[in-house]
Amino acid sequence: MDMISVGLFLAAAVALLGSPGPAIAALLAVGRTQGLKQGLKYYGGLQVGLGLAAAFSGVGLTSFLELFPTAVYLLTIIAAVYLLYLAYAIATSPVGEQRSNNAVLSSPLSGLLLGLSNPKAYVAFVSLYASYVLMPGNAVLDSWAKWALCVAVMIVVDIVWLLVGVGLKQTHMSATKERLFNVSLGLMIVVAMGLTLAA
């Protein structure tokens, strides 16, 4: 294994997978509204979804689907609708004492669906897989190595963002500021989705 390539791959993975997007916005919202215990459930579902998305990208499923434009179009619509729903749920989530009463942000299934429907993640995975060769001469092991490193990076950067959200729970915001914070997280999802789909 080329350790220089591994280092470059990890640096790129942290930059791409740790930058603000739908998953990061959701983790901040979950951490702030649900706390660490409930947040870890959502985080676990998200990691499973992202791990599957990384695997799909690694085996070329995304390239295969491009042979069927209608299927890609339908999947894109489904993903966009779910992300818009998530953005709305975060933006309109209760504030103050009622902030934890949001089923969308406390379900592992919701995290799983976000991991599977996040277009930013697929773009990042495809870019990472195509840009680096970690194990020359063995395409299968090379793909597995990239997948494992992507999963490791996601586990670390996502728990950091969740903990940032948990830390924000300790801050005392007025209802107006809390609502603005929630709306900004919802807008982050919409903007990230729009930029990814427009690329």
N, C-alpha and C positions, 0 to 999 in steps of 0.2 A: 504493500500500500504506500502510495506517495504521500508522505506526511505534509509536504508543502501544499499539495492540492487539498488535503484534508483541512488544513488550517484556513486556506482561502475559502473553501466550501463552507466551513463553519461560520466564518466572518460574514459571508454573503447570506447564509441562512438566518443568522441573528438579525441582520439588517432587514431582510425581506419578511421574515415571519414575526419579528418583534415590533415592526412598525405599526402605527395606528391603522385600524381597519375594523370590520364588523366584529371579529372575535375579541379584539382588545376593548372595544366600546362595551360589549356585552359583559366582559369580565369585570371591568370597572363598575358597571351598574350592579352586577350581581354582588360583588364584594361590598359595595356601599349599602345596598338594600338588604342583603341576606346575611352578611357576616361570613366568617370563615367556614363554619360547620356546614351550613347549607350551600355556601359557595363552592365547596369542594365537590359536592354532588354534581353541580352544573359543570364544573371544571372537568370532572371525570368523563362525563358524557361528551364534552367538547373534544377531549383528547382522543377518545375512541373514534369520533367522526373525522377528525383531522388525520388520524393515523390511517383510516380507510381511504380518505381522499388522497393521501400521499401514496398509498399502495396502488390505487387506481391509476394515478399518474405514472407511477414507476413501471407498471406492466403495459403501458401504452393504451389503456382504455380510452383516455381522452382523445388520442389520435384516431383510434378506431371509430369513435362516435362521430368524428368529423366526416366520415364517409356517409353519414345519415343526417343531412342538414335539418330535416324535420324534427328528428329526435333531439338534436342539440338545441334547436329553437324552443321546443317544449320544455326541456330541462332548464333552459335559461329563464323562461317565463316563471316556472315553478320556484326556482331559486330566488328570482327577483321579488316575487310575491311574498315569499316567506321572510326575506330580509326586510321588506317594507313593513310587514306585520310586526317583526321584531323591533324595528326602529320606532314604530308607533307605540308598541307596548312599553318600551323604555322611556320614550318622551312623555307619555301620559301616566307613567306609574305613580302610585300614591306618594305623597311627601309627608314629612313629619313623622308622627307616631304610627301612621299607617303604611310606611314605606316598605315594610316586609311583606305586605299582602299583595304579592304579584306572582301568580302561579307560573307565568311564562319564564320568570327569572329564577325559579327554584327547582325546575324539573331537569333531571339528567337527560331525558328525551329531547328537551329543547336544546340542550348543549350538543347532543348528537346530531340533531337536524342542522344546527348552525355549522358544525364541522363539515357536514356533507354538502351543504349548499353554498358555502362561502367561495365566490369566484376568485377573490384575491388570493386565497390559499392555492387554488389550482394553478393560477398563473405563476405563483412563486415556485411551486413544486416543479412544474414543467421547465421553467427557466433554470432552476438549480440542476435538475437532472441533465439538461442538454448542455450546460456550460462547463461541466467539470467531469473529468475521468479520474476516479480514485484508485481503481484496480485495473490497469491496462491488461488486455488479453482475456478478461473474464467478465463478460457483460452481465451475467446473472449475479455474481458476487458484487459487482460494481453497483448494480441497482439496489441490492439489499443493503449495502453499506450506506448508500445515500439515504435510503428510507430510514434506517436506524438512526443516522445522524440528525435527520430532519425531526424525527420523533423526539429525540433527546433534547434538541434545541427548543421544540415547542413545549415540552414538559417544563423546562426551566423558565423560559421567558413568559409563558402564560401564568405560571404560579406567581411570578413577580408582579404582573399586572393585577392579578386577583388580590394580592396582598396590598397593593397600592389602593385598590378599591376599598378593602377592609380598613385601611388607615384613614381613608376619607370619611368612613362612617363615624369616626371619632370627632370630626370637625362639626361645629355647630353652624349650620346655615339657616337663614330665614327661609320660609316657605317659598318665597319668590326666587331666591338664589338657587334653592334646591331644584325648583322647576326648570330654571334656565340651564342648570347643569344637566338635568335629564334630557332636555330638548337638544342640547349640544351633543350629547352622546348619540341620540337618535339621528341627528344630522350627520354625524361622523360616519354612521353606517350607510346612509343614503349616498353621501359624497363618495365614499370608498367604492361602493357598488357601481355608481355611475362612471367613475374613472376607469374601473376595471373593465366594464362592459364596453366602454367607448374605445378602449385601447386596441 
